[in-house]
Amino acid sequence: MPSEAIVASEAGEGQFDLEKAFRSQYERVTRIIARVVRDQARAEELAVEVFLKLRQTAKAQRENVEGWLYRVAVRAGVDELRRQTRRGKYESLVRWIQREPTPEELHSAAEEQQRVRSVLAVMAKRQAEFLVLRSQEFSYEEVAAVLGLNPASVGKLLGRAQQAFRKEYIRRYGQK
């Protein structure tokens, strides 16, 4: 569709009609982007972004609206490819750093959790509470508030709880 049809509207010559531009060019802009990114859904999202840009810059773009749309569509597709490439690199790096645990590691971790739970179950209630709250990253002030203690005494009581835990764990399962 020629640019004149998009620029002209019922109000008279020289008026820009974004809706008319969208209706006449959306499918083509989407196809251009889809050829680049090879993802129809993402191409549709990017096409909408292209028309939002057109709306923001419509006052400056009067002569060749279609050319502007196609140029911006290609750039949007290429930019998306660059984002995907960067993201792929970062994700592969993270996968390398945070590899999936093996079944043996999962089993070992489950066993360790069960051991910890069994030790906590036989400890004094107050000491177990200290350890559980701290394992949930409660601050000393928060632990004191929950257990109704003076915040100054939390450190010493927590140290005793850790020592009692260590002693019971070694008694049950040996040195680790």
C-alpha angles and dihedrals in degrees: 000000000000121000092242090068091054095045094045118073139166089274090065142268119327096031116123116227110201094179091055090048091050094049094047100040108027097092093047093047089049091050091050092052093042090056089057102041098030091219117106096196093050090045090056091051092049092047089057089051089052090055091047088055089049090053091051093047100031093113091060095043110066109126108053109017095161093050090049091049094050093046092050091044092055091047091049090052093048091046089052090052089052091050091050092049092050091046091049091053092050093045092051089049091051091047089052091050096039103038121180114269117247120242089254091054091048091050092047092050091050090050091050091050090051091050091051091049092050092050092048089050093060097041124096108281095239093050092049089050091053092052096045093048093049091046086058088056097252112164120238089256092052092048090050091050094048094047096037096242139135107268090226091064097050096085094054094044092047090051090053091049091051091049092049090049092050092048094050093044092053091045091054104034107015130237115329 
